[in-house]
Amino acid sequence: MALPLFAQNPAADRQQGLVTGEPFWRQALGGAVTALPSVQAQSAVVTLDGGNIRAYSTAGTPLWNYFTGGRLSPFVTRSLEGTSYISRTNGALIAVNRSGRELWRIYPGGQLSGHIITGWDGRLFVPAGNRLYCYTASGNLLWARTFEENISLSPILDQGGGIILSLVNNEVHRINPFGETRIWKRSSRPAVLLSLSPQAGTNDRTSPLADPRVLAIYENGAMEILSEIEEWFITAQSGANLYMLPRLPAGPLAAASRGNNAAVVTTDGRALLISTDEGKILWTGDSHIRISGTRAGEATMIYDERGIYILSRNGATGFTDDGRRLWYTLLENTAAIPAFGDDGVLYSGGRDWILYTYKLEDRALSGKQTLYGPVPEGNYGTGNPPRRLLAESPLLFNETEVRNRLESISSSIRAGRVGSNELAWTAWFMETAGFKPTEEFGPPHEIRNRVTAIRLLGHIGSRETIPWLTNLFRRETDPAVKSAAASAIGAIGVDPEGIAMRAFLDTVTFSSVSQDEQTLIAVAAATGALCRFSGPPLSDTGVRILTLLSVSTQPSLVRRQASAELASFRVR
């Protein structure tokens, strides 16, 4: 049973910050937890050894139980809107929405070699063996990279929205969101990789083309900073480096970064905060690992505006940013590393098949919120890519040339070869679909070319393109183009601010085109897709839209589509 260990001297323990007491709530799981629980969207998700995924509200109410059909890899990731991404040991990658419904299942090729990482716009970075795949939130492949060796460290999201990882041959790779790669060849394999802010004076850290630096920490406690700008540093293994970073007193067990500070817990249980700007250790403290005197095995860390948190199977510790220990708790008989939620609750799965939670802090993580999740840290520029209309060949205003180019790009997209073309293609799709006539360039493109461009934008689109598509849907009068915009929104599957759903509701309720059958069928299908993918709170408005489209005054095909979408919500 996973319980805090009560100490023999309560007064002394209170002074040191030991947290003891009864669980906040507990729930029987029906199996052993196989991975670190994932806390997101006011709920916690756990994977079990029998192949089930269970979700509970942060108040302890069971929400849903989904069976994947087989054994699971020891990783679970949730997106900002609460979609869970897990993988079976047979290589199947599965997306399950926040209501417990399977959205899609694909087979990238092999078991996961680390956690799936969600990018700022919902894209997925999926490591498997010696490959890294990038998918849209709807499961469409954008690009894939094959490495010479297998991945040795689970990828992390860097401060430019890309991915940092290392291989068993000691190479460190920084891959931007569009698959462009920077490689550092090291003489030793890093034990930990962290992302630091870009070099002072370089471009904005919220841009995918920014230059985040990489902090590599080795088993001997040496550290070095890898930068795309400066290549002439001396390696840390030789005892010195360009940035004159200190050596840790022991090897790293886990680490996390914020800005240019790095928080580390060492193998002997010491917690440290390092300033890479100042090149020194700011403070050192004892975590629950060192206090208990037990071997941690594995650990993970969180470093956010509240402070620094260390989590391992035998307990957890919280520190303020200036080094004061807020609390620590000791756990026994746990099946996996516990999770610490934004609400200050610790979630721990026991070997007794029970999920225990402990309220350790009253402070909650703040930050801007969208309709159903936190605002991403940055953007990839896909919602407003650099326009290249005037620079393109004049032949691209010939409709036959436009159609041929769309067909060629479509073939590359179907093959998962988008990669570094994404921004340029997105800009051209937007220009083709929304092109306004001028005296210089003549009339807009043919309807079928505009519709094809919108469809392709939906296939590679991210949540960042939703405002543009919604605006096109609102202002467009041609039913084919308007319907294509709605379908593209449904294909993307997310509507963080609820703006697309409001546009659909306005169309159904007030618009003069509400009797256009083609538009309303597309609205019904897109509404159903958004509700299935993102779930509540979008589903409240979605059900209202579909109910209005199901009334007897609507055309029969519209009623049929709306009724089918409503029925799909009830099918499990």
C-alpha angles and dihedrals in degrees: 000000000000106000136148111257110242112223127228094236108048095179093053091044092053089052091053092046102254111166116208136161144093121322118270085232138331135207133190111244105191092228145031119284111248101189146021106291115247118228118197142126094026091302143086125226125200130186118219133208092245093062098263129130117207129191129200132183117245086255091058101258114144107242107178145335120214126187114210095196099247149017118320134224112245094258134091126176130185127201125224091267093050103260111150120221117197136159132219119223088250088067099258112146111209132192117204120184126227090267094057097258121137109239101182143338126209137169112229093178121272139002121308116270094196144348121316108244122212116216128218094270096042097267116144127231106202121190117202123165107308095343138084119203128194117206134175117245087261092057101258115144114241099175144330133211126204118205130203091240138022122278111266101185124043108252121257131202110250128214091264094055094257133109133266121197141148133222132221089254089066095254118142116210129197110192120186122219091269096053100260109144138210116192131200116191111213130190092223132036114254116238092203135018124198134180121237130190118274119274113281111271095024126112128298115297090223091064121092088224092056120118107243112183124226124230111208118196120191133208091256091058096255118139136198137176119232114206133177090220103051120047100165101081121127112243118257092234089069090059102257140056141183095267096047093229119182123247117247117242089238139004119291120262097180138342144186134191138213119184105320096332122098125203115203136180113202129215090260091056101257118142118215137179116208127195108210090190092058095032095228146099108260097196144344128212140171117256126202087267093063093039093053093044092222129128110258098204096192132011142172133203139213122202115183141132091293096056141264124319128192119199128187137151091267097051149299139265133199125205132181118237090257093055105263112141108233098187145321133206132194123219133192135197094018121162097208143000109293124239127233115213131213087251094063095256123133116217115203128177114209131209085241088072093251127124111220125193128195126194104225103160138026091204114099126202109257127202138122116304134205121209092285109009149006120305110256117254093243144339138253096223094245092124092060108015122179107280116233101178098124093044094055123098114274086234088073088072087062105095094220091054090047091051093048092050092048090052092049093049091045090058091053092048092051088051092052094247102132101114116127091004092069100097095042093047092046091052092049093047090052092048092048095045098042101029112148119211118249134175089253099051104024128217126356121272123279114283093242091053091048091050092049091050091052092048091052091047088056091050094056096023127125132202087270091071094055095090092051093048091046091052090049090050092051098048101035117098101184108096094217094053093041091050091048091054091052091047092050090053090051091048091054088050102204133091105177097182096033091239096131092049090051090051090052091049092050090051092051095042108035114005122112089223092060090112093057103113098202093052094046093049089053091047091052093049094045092047090052091049093050092048093048094047102040101023120190136039089027091051093069091062090037093057089049091053093048092046090054089050091051097060120113094251092066121089113273095246090051092050090049093051094046093048091050091051092050091048091051090063090062097047113093 
